[in-house]
């Protein structure tokens, strides 16, 4: 071993596990009713397993809300459009991605292969707590499973209100 201890084995099996979420964006603050989430995993997950096993859970609604897995090039477009900010830098850092996303679309797609854009299939009710759940059965192309549910909690922004008063 690196520490100088004798090792009694000719070979070792290393299990890297499946695709676990390393970072989710947005990272904080209230979210919109039709929020798009970016989930960066430690390895690419199959789109079919994400669609089948990720979901939105809304406080007060007793059912899982399915997610739509959005176009594979959307994460790169969104990150490029958002530019440099603390939230983007923090997301990229937590995801283990370079801060400088390649400009070339093919290179950008390859760099962001493990980042998925998704959104809840129906609008979220204003003012409610909700969670995006990255399910235990989300799989890599090789069939490795995430192994445990991961929950990311948010609050949907309050409904828009306006008040008008006339002094007459």
Secondary structure by P-SEA (a helix, b strand, c coil): ccccccccccbbbbbccccccccccccccccccbbbbbbbccccccaaaaaacbbbbcccccbbbbbbbcccaaaaaaaaaacccaaaaaaaaaacccccccccaaaaaaaaccbbbbbccccccccbbbbbcccccccccccccccbbbbbbbbccccbbbbbbbcc
